[in-house]
Amino acid sequence: MIADHSVRNGNDLMLGFTVNTGDNEFSNLSATIVQDLRQASKNILYVVGNSG
């Protein structure tokens, strides 16, 4: 799964075991990916904070 495409399409959390080769990393060159990463972080923190 390509992490950049996944977050842009609404996925908040990616689970998996892969060797970090550097080819599936996020870059902060695009304003939209930064916005999408912030939204994903907000969604995850909201669930953790409200899960009792």
ModelCIF file with pLDDT and N, C-alpha, C, O atoms, coordinates in Angstrom:
data_MODEL
#
_entry.id   MODEL 
#
_entity.id                         1 
_entity.type                       polymer 
_entity.pdbx_number_of_molecules   1 
#
_entity_poly.entity_id                      1 
_entity_poly.type                           'polypeptide(L)' 
_entity_poly.nstd_linkage                   no 
_entity_poly.nstd_monomer                   no 
_entity_poly.pdbx_seq_one_letter_code       MIADHSVRNGNDLMLGFTVNTGDNEFSNLSATIVQDLRQASKNILYVVGNSG 
_entity_poly.pdbx_seq_one_letter_code_can   MIADHSVRNGNDLMLGFTVNTGDNEFSNLSATIVQDLRQASKNILYVVGNSG 
_entity_poly.pdbx_strand_id                 A 
#
loop_
_entity_poly_seq.entity_id 
_entity_poly_seq.num 
_entity_poly_seq.mon_id 
_entity_poly_seq.hetero 
1 1  MET n 
1 2  ILE n 
1 3  ALA n 
1 4  ASP n 
1 5  HIS n 
1 6  SER n 
1 7  VAL n 
1 8  ARG n 
1 9  ASN n 
1 10 GLY n 
1 11 ASN n 
1 12 ASP n 
1 13 LEU n 
1 14 MET n 
1 15 LEU n 
1 16 GLY n 
1 17 PHE n 
1 18 THR n 
1 19 VAL n 
1 20 ASN n 
1 21 THR n 
1 22 GLY n 
1 23 ASP n 
1 24 ASN n 
1 25 GLU n 
1 26 PHE n 
1 27 SER n 
1 28 ASN n 
1 29 LEU n 
1 30 SER n 
1 31 ALA n 
1 32 THR n 
1 33 ILE n 
1 34 VAL n 
1 35 GLN n 
1 36 ASP n 
1 37 LEU n 
1 38 ARG n 
1 39 GLN n 
1 40 ALA n 
1 41 SER n 
1 42 LYS n 
1 43 ASN n 
1 44 ILE n 
1 45 LEU n 
1 46 TYR n 
1 47 VAL n 
1 48 VAL n 
1 49 GLY n 
1 50 ASN n 
1 51 SER n 
1 52 GLY n 
#
_struct_asym.id          A 
_struct_asym.entity_id   1 
#
loop_
_ma_qa_metric.id 
_ma_qa_metric.mode 
_ma_qa_metric.name 
_ma_qa_metric.software_group_id 
_ma_qa_metric.type 
1 global pLDDT . pLDDT 
2 local  pLDDT . pLDDT 
#
_ma_qa_metric_global.metric_id      1 
_ma_qa_metric_global.metric_value   84.65 
_ma_qa_metric_global.model_id       1 
_ma_qa_metric_global.ordinal_id     1 
#
loop_
_ma_qa_metric_local.label_asym_id 
_ma_qa_metric_local.label_comp_id 
_ma_qa_metric_local.label_seq_id 
_ma_qa_metric_local.metric_id 
_ma_qa_metric_local.metric_value 
_ma_qa_metric_local.model_id 
_ma_qa_metric_local.ordinal_id 
A MET 1  2 72.00 1 1  
A ILE 2  2 80.00 1 2  
A ALA 3  2 82.00 1 3  
A ASP 4  2 84.00 1 4  
A HIS 5  2 86.00 1 5  
A SER 6  2 87.00 1 6  
A VAL 7  2 89.00 1 7  
A ARG 8  2 89.00 1 8  
A ASN 9  2 91.00 1 9  
A GLY 10 2 90.00 1 10 
A ASN 11 2 90.00 1 11 
A ASP 12 2 90.00 1 12 
A LEU 13 2 86.00 1 13 
A MET 14 2 81.00 1 14 
A LEU 15 2 77.00 1 15 
A GLY 16 2 70.00 1 16 
A PHE 17 2 64.00 1 17 
A THR 18 2 66.00 1 18 
A VAL 19 2 65.00 1 19 
A ASN 20 2 65.00 1 20 
A THR 21 2 66.00 1 21 
A GLY 22 2 67.00 1 22 
A ASP 23 2 68.00 1 23 
A ASN 24 2 75.00 1 24 
A GLU 25 2 77.00 1 25 
A PHE 26 2 79.00 1 26 
A SER 27 2 78.00 1 27 
A ASN 28 2 78.00 1 28 
A LEU 29 2 84.00 1 29 
A SER 30 2 87.00 1 30 
A ALA 31 2 91.00 1 31 
A THR 32 2 91.00 1 32 
A ILE 33 2 90.00 1 33 
A VAL 34 2 91.00 1 34 
A GLN 35 2 93.00 1 35 
A ASP 36 2 92.00 1 36 
A LEU 37 2 91.00 1 37 
A ARG 38 2 93.00 1 38 
A GLN 39 2 94.00 1 39 
A ALA 40 2 93.00 1 40 
A SER 41 2 93.00 1 41 
A LYS 42 2 96.00 1 42 
A ASN 43 2 95.00 1 43 
A ILE 44 2 93.00 1 44 
A LEU 45 2 95.00 1 45 
A TYR 46 2 96.00 1 46 
A VAL 47 2 95.00 1 47 
A VAL 48 2 94.00 1 48 
A GLY 49 2 95.00 1 49 
A ASN 50 2 95.00 1 50 
A SER 51 2 93.00 1 51 
A GLY 52 2 80.00 1 52 
#
loop_
_atom_site.group_PDB 
_atom_site.id 
_atom_site.type_symbol 
_atom_site.label_atom_id 
_atom_site.label_alt_id 
_atom_site.label_comp_id 
_atom_site.label_asym_id 
_atom_site.label_entity_id 
_atom_site.label_seq_id 
_atom_site.pdbx_PDB_ins_code 
_atom_site.Cartn_x 
_atom_site.Cartn_y 
_atom_site.Cartn_z 
_atom_site.occupancy 
_atom_site.B_iso_or_equiv 
_atom_site.pdbx_formal_charge 
_atom_site.auth_seq_id 
_atom_site.auth_comp_id 
_atom_site.auth_asym_id 
_atom_site.auth_atom_id 
_atom_site.pdbx_PDB_model_num 
ATOM 1   N N  . MET A 1 1  ? 0.842   -1.159 0.000  1.00 72.00 ? 1  MET A N  1 
ATOM 2   C CA . MET A 1 1  ? 0.000   0.000  0.000  1.00 72.00 ? 1  MET A CA 1 
ATOM 3   C C  . MET A 1 1  ? 0.900   1.238  0.000  1.00 72.00 ? 1  MET A C  1 
ATOM 4   O O  . MET A 1 1  ? 1.848   1.324  0.780  1.00 72.00 ? 1  MET A O  1 
ATOM 5   N N  . ILE A 1 2  ? 0.605   2.160  -0.848 1.00 80.00 ? 2  ILE A N  1 
ATOM 6   C CA . ILE A 1 2  ? 1.370   3.400  -0.911 1.00 80.00 ? 2  ILE A CA 1 
ATOM 7   C C  . ILE A 1 2  ? 0.799   4.354  0.134  1.00 80.00 ? 2  ILE A C  1 
ATOM 8   O O  . ILE A 1 2  ? -0.368  4.740  0.060  1.00 80.00 ? 2  ILE A O  1 
ATOM 9   N N  . ALA A 1 3  ? 1.615   4.726  1.091  1.00 82.00 ? 3  ALA A N  1 
ATOM 10  C CA . ALA A 1 3  ? 1.159   5.517  2.235  1.00 82.00 ? 3  ALA A CA 1 
ATOM 11  C C  . ALA A 1 3  ? 0.589   6.863  1.809  1.00 82.00 ? 3  ALA A C  1 
ATOM 12  O O  . ALA A 1 3  ? -0.435  7.293  2.341  1.00 82.00 ? 3  ALA A O  1 
ATOM 13  N N  . ASP A 1 4  ? 1.220   7.521  0.879  1.00 84.00 ? 4  ASP A N  1 
ATOM 14  C CA . ASP A 1 4  ? 0.756   8.831  0.423  1.00 84.00 ? 4  ASP A CA 1 
ATOM 15  C C  . ASP A 1 4  ? -0.644  8.743  -0.164 1.00 84.00 ? 4  ASP A C  1 
ATOM 16  O O  . ASP A 1 4  ? -1.502  9.564  0.159  1.00 84.00 ? 4  ASP A O  1 
ATOM 17  N N  . HIS A 1 5  ? -0.883  7.766  -1.015 1.00 86.00 ? 5  HIS A N  1 
ATOM 18  C CA . HIS A 1 5  ? -2.203  7.586  -1.626 1.00 86.00 ? 5  HIS A CA 1 
ATOM 19  C C  . HIS A 1 5  ? -3.237  7.186  -0.587 1.00 86.00 ? 5  HIS A C  1 
ATOM 20  O O  . HIS A 1 5  ? -4.391  7.611  -0.643 1.00 86.00 ? 5  HIS A O  1 
ATOM 21  N N  . SER A 1 6  ? -2.813  6.375  0.350  1.00 87.00 ? 6  SER A N  1 
ATOM 22  C CA . SER A 1 6  ? -3.731  5.892  1.376  1.00 87.00 ? 6  SER A CA 1 
ATOM 23  C C  . SER A 1 6  ? -4.273  7.035  2.237  1.00 87.00 ? 6  SER A C  1 
ATOM 24  O O  . SER A 1 6  ? -5.479  7.118  2.470  1.00 87.00 ? 6  SER A O  1 
ATOM 25  N N  . VAL A 1 7  ? -3.397  7.904  2.701  1.00 89.00 ? 7  VAL A N  1 
ATOM 26  C CA . VAL A 1 7  ? -3.825  9.013  3.555  1.00 89.00 ? 7  VAL A CA 1 
ATOM 27  C C  . VAL A 1 7  ? -4.658  10.010 2.762  1.00 89.00 ? 7  VAL A C  1 
ATOM 28  O O  . VAL A 1 7  ? -5.639  10.543 3.280  1.00 89.00 ? 7  VAL A O  1 
ATOM 29  N N  . ARG A 1 8  ? -4.289  10.264 1.533  1.00 89.00 ? 8  ARG A N  1 
ATOM 30  C CA . ARG A 1 8  ? -5.050  11.203 0.703  1.00 89.00 ? 8  ARG A CA 1 
ATOM 31  C C  . ARG A 1 8  ? -6.474  10.704 0.433  1.00 89.00 ? 8  ARG A C  1 
ATOM 32  O O  . ARG A 1 8  ? -7.379  11.500 0.182  1.00 89.00 ? 8  ARG A O  1 
ATOM 33  N N  . ASN A 1 9  ? -6.663  9.391  0.487  1.00 91.00 ? 9  ASN A N  1 
ATOM 34  C CA . ASN A 1 9  ? -7.989  8.826  0.235  1.00 91.00 ? 9  ASN A CA 1 
ATOM 35  C C  . ASN A 1 9  ? -8.755  8.493  1.503  1.00 91.00 ? 9  ASN A C  1 
ATOM 36  O O  . ASN A 1 9  ? -9.768  7.795  1.442  1.00 91.00 ? 9  ASN A O  1 
ATOM 37  N N  . GLY A 1 10 ? -8.291  8.981  2.664  1.00 90.00 ? 10 GLY A N  1 
ATOM 38  C CA . GLY A 1 10 ? -9.080  8.869  3.869  1.00 90.00 ? 10 GLY A CA 1 
ATOM 39  C C  . GLY A 1 10 ? -8.648  7.835  4.879  1.00 90.00 ? 10 GLY A C  1 
ATOM 40  O O  . GLY A 1 10 ? -9.295  7.710  5.919  1.00 90.00 ? 10 GLY A O  1 
ATOM 41  N N  . ASN A 1 11 ? -7.597  7.089  4.634  1.00 90.00 ? 11 ASN A N  1 
ATOM 42  C CA . ASN A 1 11 ? -7.134  6.109  5.607  1.00 90.00 ? 11 ASN A CA 1 
ATOM 43  C C  . ASN A 1 11 ? -6.376  6.834  6.714  1.00 90.00 ? 11 ASN A C  1 
ATOM 44  O O  . ASN A 1 11 ? -5.505  7.655  6.428  1.00 90.00 ? 11 ASN A O  1 
ATOM 45  N N  . ASP A 1 12 ? -6.693  6.543  7.968  1.00 90.00 ? 12 ASP A N  1 
ATOM 46  C CA . ASP A 1 12 ? -6.056  7.222  9.087  1.00 90.00 ? 12 ASP A CA 1 
ATOM 47  C C  . ASP A 1 12 ? -4.881  6.448  9.665  1.00 90.00 ? 12 ASP A C  1 
ATOM 48  O O  . ASP A 1 12 ? -3.936  7.050  10.176 1.00 90.00 ? 12 ASP A O  1 
ATOM 49  N N  . LEU A 1 13 ? -4.926  5.146  9.592  1.00 86.00 ? 13 LEU A N  1 
ATOM 50  C CA . LEU A 1 13 ? -3.922  4.336  10.264 1.00 86.00 ? 13 LEU A CA 1 
ATOM 51  C C  . LEU A 1 13 ? -3.520  3.188  9.358  1.00 86.00 ? 13 LEU A C  1 
ATOM 52  O O  . LEU A 1 13 ? -4.371  2.504  8.791  1.00 86.00 ? 13 LEU A O  1 
ATOM 53  N N  . MET A 1 14 ? -2.221  2.981  9.226  1.00 81.00 ? 14 MET A N  1 
ATOM 54  C CA . MET A 1 14 ? -1.726  1.883  8.410  1.00 81.00 ? 14 MET A CA 1 
ATOM 55  C C  . MET A 1 14 ? -1.024  0.883  9.310  1.00 81.00 ? 14 MET A C  1 
ATOM 56  O O  . MET A 1 14 ? -0.141  1.254  10.083 1.00 81.00 ? 14 MET A O  1 
ATOM 57  N N  . LEU A 1 15 ? -1.403  -0.354 9.217  1.00 77.00 ? 15 LEU A N  1 
ATOM 58  C CA . LEU A 1 15 ? -0.788  -1.422 9.985  1.00 77.00 ? 15 LEU A CA 1 
ATOM 59  C C  . LEU A 1 15 ? -0.022  -2.321 9.028  1.00 77.00 ? 15 LEU A C  1 
ATOM 60  O O  . LEU A 1 15 ? -0.514  -2.662 7.953  1.00 77.00 ? 15 LEU A O  1 
ATOM 61  N N  . GLY A 1 16 ? 1.156   -2.693 9.416  1.00 70.00 ? 16 GLY A N  1 
ATOM 62  C CA . GLY A 1 16 ? 1.912   -3.597 8.576  1.00 70.00 ? 16 GLY A CA 1 
ATOM 63  C C  . GLY A 1 16 ? 3.356   -3.660 9.014  1.00 70.00 ? 16 GLY A C  1 
ATOM 64  O O  . GLY A 1 16 ? 3.857   -2.791 9.728  1.00 70.00 ? 16 GLY A O  1 
ATOM 65  N N  . PHE A 1 17 ? 3.994   -4.692 8.577  1.00 64.00 ? 17 PHE A N  1 
ATOM 66  C CA . PHE A 1 17 ? 5.398   -4.885 8.890  1.00 64.00 ? 17 PHE A CA 1 
ATOM 67  C C  . PHE A 1 17 ? 6.170   -4.860 7.587  1.00 64.00 ? 17 PHE A C  1 
ATOM 68  O O  . PHE A 1 17 ? 6.095   -5.792 6.786  1.00 64.00 ? 17 PHE A O  1 
ATOM 69  N N  . THR A 1 18 ? 6.895   -3.812 7.389  1.00 66.00 ? 18 THR A N  1 
ATOM 70  C CA . THR A 1 18 ? 7.728   -3.703 6.201  1.00 66.00 ? 18 THR A CA 1 
ATOM 71  C C  . THR A 1 18 ? 9.087   -3.173 6.606  1.00 66.00 ? 18 THR A C  1 
ATOM 72  O O  . THR A 1 18 ? 9.240   -2.529 7.644  1.00 66.00 ? 18 THR A O  1 
ATOM 73  N N  . VAL A 1 19 ? 10.043  -3.447 5.791  1.00 65.00 ? 19 VAL A N  1 
ATOM 74  C CA . VAL A 1 19 ? 11.376  -2.906 6.008  1.00 65.00 ? 19 VAL A CA 1 
ATOM 75  C C  . VAL A 1 19 ? 11.372  -1.483 5.489  1.00 65.00 ? 19 VAL A C  1 
ATOM 76  O O  . VAL A 1 19 ? 10.963  -1.239 4.353  1.00 65.00 ? 19 VAL A O  1 
ATOM 77  N N  . ASN A 1 20 ? 11.816  -0.551 6.296  1.00 65.00 ? 20 ASN A N  1 
ATOM 78  C CA . ASN A 1 20 ? 11.811  0.856  5.909  1.00 65.00 ? 20 ASN A CA 1 
ATOM 79  C C  . ASN A 1 20 ? 12.945  1.109  4.921  1.00 65.00 ? 20 ASN A C  1 
ATOM 80  O O  . ASN A 1 20 ? 14.102  1.262  5.311  1.00 65.00 ? 20 ASN A O  1 
ATOM 81  N N  . THR A 1 21 ? 12.600  1.151  3.655  1.00 66.00 ? 21 THR A N  1 
ATOM 82  C CA . THR A 1 21 ? 13.602  1.396  2.623  1.00 66.00 ? 21 THR A CA 1 
ATOM 83  C C  . THR A 1 21 ? 13.615  2.843  2.178  1.00 66.00 ? 21 THR A C  1 
ATOM 84  O O  . THR A 1 21 ? 14.468  3.234  1.381  1.00 66.00 ? 21 THR A O  1 
ATOM 85  N N  . GLY A 1 22 ? 12.690  3.647  2.675  1.00 67.00 ? 22 GLY A N  1 
ATOM 86  C CA . GLY A 1 22 ? 12.676  5.056  2.331  1.00 67.00 ? 22 GLY A CA 1 
ATOM 87  C C  . GLY A 1 22 ? 11.836  5.399  1.124  1.00 67.00 ? 22 GLY A C  1 
ATOM 88  O O  . GLY A 1 22 ? 11.649  6.578  0.823  1.00 67.00 ? 22 GLY A O  1 
ATOM 89  N N  . ASP A 1 23 ? 11.323  4.406  0.424  1.00 68.00 ? 23 ASP A N  1 
ATOM 90  C CA . ASP A 1 23 ? 10.546  4.702  -0.782 1.00 68.00 ? 23 ASP A CA 1 
ATOM 91  C C  . ASP A 1 23 ? 9.058   4.878  -0.486 1.00 68.00 ? 23 ASP A C  1 
ATOM 92  O O  . ASP A 1 23 ? 8.287   5.180  -1.398 1.00 68.00 ? 23 ASP A O  1 
ATOM 93  N N  . ASN A 1 24 ? 8.640   4.698  0.755  1.00 75.00 ? 24 ASN A N  1 
ATOM 94  C CA . ASN A 1 24 ? 7.233   4.852  1.111  1.00 75.00 ? 24 ASN A CA 1 
ATOM 95  C C  . ASN A 1 24 ? 7.100   5.876  2.241  1.00 75.00 ? 24 ASN A C  1 
ATOM 96  O O  . ASN A 1 24 ? 6.371   5.658  3.209  1.00 75.00 ? 24 ASN A O  1 
ATOM 97  N N  . GLU A 1 25 ? 7.809   6.986  2.103  1.00 77.00 ? 25 GLU A N  1 
ATOM 98  C CA . GLU A 1 25 ? 7.793   8.022  3.121  1.00 77.00 ? 25 GLU A CA 1 
ATOM 99  C C  . GLU A 1 25 ? 6.976   9.209  2.639  1.00 77.00 ? 25 GLU A C  1 
ATOM 100 O O  . GLU A 1 25 ? 6.776   9.407  1.441  1.00 77.00 ? 25 GLU A O  1 
ATOM 101 N N  . PHE A 1 26 ? 6.510   9.990  3.600  1.00 79.00 ? 26 PHE A N  1 
ATOM 102 C CA . PHE A 1 26 ? 5.776   11.205 3.282  1.00 79.00 ? 26 PHE A CA 1 
ATOM 103 C C  . PHE A 1 26 ? 6.760   12.346 3.094  1.00 79.00 ? 26 PHE A C  1 
ATOM 104 O O  . PHE A 1 26 ? 7.821   12.380 3.718  1.00 79.00 ? 26 PHE A O  1 
ATOM 105 N N  . SER A 1 27 ? 6.396   13.272 2.233  1.00 78.00 ? 27 SER A N  1 
ATOM 106 C CA . SER A 1 27 ? 7.169   14.502 2.117  1.00 78.00 ? 27 SER A CA 1 
ATOM 107 C C  . SER A 1 27 ? 6.256   15.667 2.473  1.00 78.00 ? 27 SER A C  1 
ATOM 108 O O  . SER A 1 27 ? 5.047   15.607 2.251  1.00 78.00 ? 27 SER A O  1 
ATOM 109 N N  . ASN A 1 28 ? 6.827   16.707 3.016  1.00 78.00 ? 28 ASN A N  1 
ATOM 110 C CA . ASN A 1 28 ? 6.020   17.859 3.391  1.00 78.00 ? 28 ASN A CA 1 
ATOM 111 C C  . ASN A 1 28 ? 6.077   18.949 2.330  1.00 78.00 ? 28 ASN A C  1 
ATOM 112 O O  . ASN A 1 28 ? 5.912   20.127 2.647  1.00 78.00 ? 28 ASN A O  1 
ATOM 113 N N  . LEU A 1 29 ? 6.307   18.576 1.085  1.00 84.00 ? 29 LEU A N  1 
ATOM 114 C CA . LEU A 1 29 ? 6.380   19.543 0.006  1.00 84.00 ? 29 LEU A CA 1 
ATOM 115 C C  . LEU A 1 29 ? 5.005   19.971 -0.481 1.00 84.00 ? 29 LEU A C  1 
ATOM 116 O O  . LEU A 1 29 ? 4.866   21.023 -1.105 1.00 84.00 ? 29 LEU A O  1 
ATOM 117 N N  . SER A 1 30 ? 3.998   19.174 -0.202 1.00 87.00 ? 30 SER A N  1 
ATOM 118 C CA . SER A 1 30 ? 2.645   19.467 -0.659 1.00 87.00 ? 30 SER A CA 1 
ATOM 119 C C  . SER A 1 30 ? 1.789   19.912 0.515  1.00 87.00 ? 30 SER A C  1 
ATOM 120 O O  . SER A 1 30 ? 1.782   19.272 1.566  1.00 87.00 ? 30 SER A O  1 
ATOM 121 N N  . ALA A 1 31 ? 1.074   21.000 0.334  1.00 91.00 ? 31 ALA A N  1 
ATOM 122 C CA . ALA A 1 31 ? 0.203   21.494 1.405  1.00 91.00 ? 31 ALA A CA 1 
ATOM 123 C C  . ALA A 1 31 ? -0.961  20.545 1.649  1.00 91.00 ? 31 ALA A C  1 
ATOM 124 O O  . ALA A 1 31 ? -1.446  20.444 2.776  1.00 91.00 ? 31 ALA A O  1 
ATOM 125 N N  . THR A 1 32 ? -1.415  19.848 0.614  1.00 91.00 ? 32 THR A N  1 
ATOM 126 C CA . THR A 1 32 ? -2.558  18.954 0.786  1.00 91.00 ? 32 THR A CA 1 
ATOM 127 C C  . THR A 1 32 ? -2.196  17.726 1.612  1.00 91.00 ? 32 THR A C  1 
ATOM 128 O O  . THR A 1 32 ? -3.019  17.259 2.399  1.00 91.00 ? 32 THR A O  1 
ATOM 129 N N  . ILE A 1 33 ? -0.987  17.190 1.455  1.00 90.00 ? 33 ILE A N  1 
ATOM 130 C CA . ILE A 1 33 ? -0.619  16.020 2.253  1.00 90.00 ? 33 ILE A CA 1 
ATOM 131 C C  . ILE A 1 33 ? -0.443  16.411 3.714  1.00 90.00 ? 33 ILE A C  1 
ATOM 132 O O  . ILE A 1 33 ? -0.754  15.621 4.605  1.00 90.00 ? 33 ILE A O  1 
ATOM 133 N N  . VAL A 1 34 ? 0.051   17.615 3.972  1.00 91.00 ? 34 VAL A N  1 
ATOM 134 C CA . VAL A 1 34 ? 0.179   18.089 5.351  1.00 91.00 ? 34 VAL A CA 1 
ATOM 135 C C  . VAL A 1 34 ? -1.204  18.213 5.982  1.00 91.00 ? 34 VAL A C  1 
ATOM 136 O O  . VAL A 1 34 ? -1.398  17.827 7.135  1.00 91.00 ? 34 VAL A O  1 
ATOM 137 N N  . GLN A 1 35 ? -2.150  18.741 5.243  1.00 93.00 ? 35 GLN A N  1 
ATOM 138 C CA . GLN A 1 35 ? -3.525  18.874 5.733  1.00 93.00 ? 35 GLN A CA 1 
ATOM 139 C C  . GLN A 1 35 ? -4.144  17.499 5.969  1.00 93.00 ? 35 GLN A C  1 
ATOM 140 O O  . GLN A 1 35 ? -4.817  17.291 6.979  1.00 93.00 ? 35 GLN A O  1 
ATOM 141 N N  . ASP A 1 36 ? -3.925  16.564 5.055  1.00 92.00 ? 36 ASP A N  1 
ATOM 142 C CA . ASP A 1 36 ? -4.474  15.216 5.207  1.00 92.00 ? 36 ASP A CA 1 
ATOM 143 C C  . ASP A 1 36 ? -3.847  14.483 6.392  1.00 92.00 ? 36 ASP A C  1 
ATOM 144 O O  . ASP A 1 36 ? -4.542  13.747 7.092  1.00 92.00 ? 36 ASP A O  1 
ATOM 145 N N  . LEU A 1 37 ? -2.544  14.670 6.632  1.00 91.00 ? 37 LEU A N  1 
ATOM 146 C CA . LEU A 1 37 ? -1.889  14.045 7.781  1.00 91.00 ? 37 LEU A CA 1 
ATOM 147 C C  . LEU A 1 37 ? -2.403  14.632 9.092  1.00 91.00 ? 37 LEU A C  1 
ATOM 148 O O  . LEU A 1 37 ? -2.571  13.911 10.075 1.00 91.00 ? 37 LEU A O  1 
ATOM 149 N N  . ARG A 1 38 ? -2.651  15.930 9.105  1.00 93.00 ? 38 ARG A N  1 
ATOM 150 C CA . ARG A 1 38 ? -3.214  16.549 10.311 1.00 93.00 ? 38 ARG A CA 1 
ATOM 151 C C  . ARG A 1 38 ? -4.610  16.033 10.593 1.00 93.00 ? 38 ARG A C  1 
ATOM 152 O O  . ARG A 1 38 ? -4.961  15.793 11.748 1.00 93.00 ? 38 ARG A O  1 
ATOM 153 N N  . GLN A 1 39 ? -5.407  15.859 9.557  1.00 94.00 ? 39 GLN A N  1 
ATOM 154 C CA . GLN A 1 39 ? -6.763  15.331 9.742  1.00 94.00 ? 39 GLN A CA 1 
ATOM 155 C C  . GLN A 1 39 ? -6.718  13.889 10.239 1.00 94.00 ? 39 GLN A C  1 
ATOM 156 O O  . GLN A 1 39 ? -7.495  13.512 11.116 1.00 94.00 ? 39 GLN A O  1 
ATOM 157 N N  . ALA A 1 40 ? -5.814  13.083 9.686  1.00 93.00 ? 40 ALA A N  1 
ATOM 158 C CA . ALA A 1 40 ? -5.682  11.697 10.135 1.00 93.00 ? 40 ALA A CA 1 
ATOM 159 C C  . ALA A 1 40 ? -5.250  11.644 11.597 1.00 93.00 ? 40 ALA A C  1 
ATOM 160 O O  . ALA A 1 40 ? -5.759  10.829 12.365 1.00 93.00 ? 40 ALA A O  1 
ATOM 161 N N  . SER A 1 41 ? -4.312  12.510 11.984 1.00 93.00 ? 41 SER A N  1 
ATOM 162 C CA . SER A 1 41 ? -3.871  12.561 13.376 1.00 93.00 ? 41 SER A CA 1 
ATOM 163 C C  . SER A 1 41 ? -5.007  12.981 14.293 1.00 93.00 ? 41 SER A C  1 
ATOM 164 O O  . SER A 1 41 ? -5.167  12.431 15.383 1.00 93.00 ? 41 SER A O  1 
ATOM 165 N N  . LYS A 1 42 ? -5.794  13.952 13.856 1.00 96.00 ? 42 LYS A N  1 
ATOM 166 C CA . LYS A 1 42 ? -6.932  14.413 14.644 1.00 96.00 ? 42 LYS A CA 1 
ATOM 167 C C  . LYS A 1 42 ? -7.942  13.288 14.837 1.00 96.00 ? 42 LYS A C  1 
ATOM 168 O O  . LYS A 1 42 ? -8.460  13.100 15.937 1.00 96.00 ? 42 LYS A O  1 
ATOM 169 N N  . ASN A 1 43 ? -8.220  12.545 13.779 1.00 95.00 ? 43 ASN A N  1 
ATOM 170 C CA . ASN A 1 43 ? -9.183  11.446 13.870 1.00 95.00 ? 43 ASN A CA 1 
ATOM 171 C C  . ASN A 1 43 ? -8.708  10.369 14.851 1.00 95.00 ? 43 ASN A C  1 
ATOM 172 O O  . ASN A 1 43 ? -9.501  9.856  15.640 1.00 95.00 ? 43 ASN A O  1 
ATOM 173 N N  . ILE A 1 44 ? -7.428  10.028 14.803 1.00 93.00 ? 44 ILE A N  1 
ATOM 174 C CA . ILE A 1 44 ? -6.891  9.000  15.692 1.00 93.00 ? 44 ILE A CA 1 
ATOM 175 C C  . ILE A 1 44 ? -6.923  9.479  17.140 1.00 93.00 ? 44 ILE A C  1 
ATOM 176 O O  . ILE A 1 44 ? -7.309  8.723  18.031 1.00 93.00 ? 44 ILE A O  1 
ATOM 177 N N  . LEU A 1 45 ? -6.522  10.725 17.383 1.00 95.00 ? 45 LEU A N  1 
ATOM 178 C CA . LEU A 1 45 ? -6.522  11.262 18.744 1.00 95.00 ? 45 LEU A CA 1 
ATOM 179 C C  . LEU A 1 45 ? -7.941  11.400 19.290 1.00 95.00 ? 45 LEU A C  1 
ATOM 180 O O  . LEU A 1 45 ? -8.156  11.213 20.487 1.00 95.00 ? 45 LEU A O  1 
ATOM 181 N N  . TYR A 1 46 ? -8.907  11.722 18.441 1.00 96.00 ? 46 TYR A N  1 
ATOM 182 C CA . TYR A 1 46 ? -10.292 11.813 18.862 1.00 96.00 ? 46 TYR A CA 1 
ATOM 183 C C  . TYR A 1 46 ? -10.808 10.445 19.338 1.00 96.00 ? 46 TYR A C  1 
ATOM 184 O O  . TYR A 1 46 ? -11.483 10.350 20.363 1.00 96.00 ? 46 TYR A O  1 
ATOM 185 N N  . VAL A 1 47 ? -10.484 9.405  18.590 1.00 95.00 ? 47 VAL A N  1 
ATOM 186 C CA . VAL A 1 47 ? -10.930 8.067  18.965 1.00 95.00 ? 47 VAL A CA 1 
ATOM 187 C C  . VAL A 1 47 ? -10.282 7.640  20.282 1.00 95.00 ? 47 VAL A C  1 
ATOM 188 O O  . VAL A 1 47 ? -10.953 7.097  21.160 1.00 95.00 ? 47 VAL A O  1 
ATOM 189 N N  . VAL A 1 48 ? -8.993  7.885  20.415 1.00 94.00 ? 48 VAL A N  1 
ATOM 190 C CA . VAL A 1 48 ? -8.293  7.488  21.650 1.00 94.00 ? 48 VAL A CA 1 
ATOM 191 C C  . VAL A 1 48 ? -8.837  8.279  22.836 1.00 94.00 ? 48 VAL A C  1 
ATOM 192 O O  . VAL A 1 48 ? -9.060  7.712  23.905 1.00 94.00 ? 48 VAL A O  1 
ATOM 193 N N  . GLY A 1 49 ? -9.052  9.566  22.661 1.00 95.00 ? 49 GLY A N  1 
ATOM 194 C CA . GLY A 1 49 ? -9.542  10.397 23.748 1.00 95.00 ? 49 GLY A CA 1 
ATOM 195 C C  . GLY A 1 49 ? -10.971 10.094 24.174 1.00 95.00 ? 49 GLY A C  1 
ATOM 196 O O  . GLY A 1 49 ? -11.324 10.301 25.335 1.00 95.00 ? 49 GLY A O  1 
ATOM 197 N N  . ASN A 1 50 ? -11.791 9.611  23.264 1.00 95.00 ? 50 ASN A N  1 
ATOM 198 C CA . ASN A 1 50 ? -13.185 9.366  23.573 1.00 95.00 ? 50 ASN A CA 1 
ATOM 199 C C  . ASN A 1 50 ? -13.549 7.882  23.696 1.00 95.00 ? 50 ASN A C  1 
ATOM 200 O O  . ASN A 1 50 ? -14.725 7.519  23.662 1.00 95.00 ? 50 ASN A O  1 
ATOM 201 N N  . SER A 1 51 ? -12.535 7.038  23.837 1.00 93.00 ? 51 SER A N  1 
ATOM 202 C CA . SER A 1 51 ? -12.809 5.610  23.900 1.00 93.00 ? 51 SER A CA 1 
ATOM 203 C C  . SER A 1 51 ? -12.905 5.085  25.330 1.00 93.00 ? 51 SER A C  1 
ATOM 204 O O  . SER A 1 51 ? -12.939 3.875  25.549 1.00 93.00 ? 51 SER A O  1 
ATOM 205 N N  . GLY A 1 52 ? -12.949 5.969  26.274 1.00 80.00 ? 52 GLY A N  1 
ATOM 206 C CA . GLY A 1 52 ? -13.204 5.594  27.662 1.00 80.00 ? 52 GLY A CA 1 
ATOM 207 C C  . GLY A 1 52 ? -12.131 4.733  28.226 1.00 80.00 ? 52 GLY A C  1 
ATOM 208 O O  . GLY A 1 52 ? -12.205 4.335  29.388 1.00 80.00 ? 52 GLY A O  1 
#
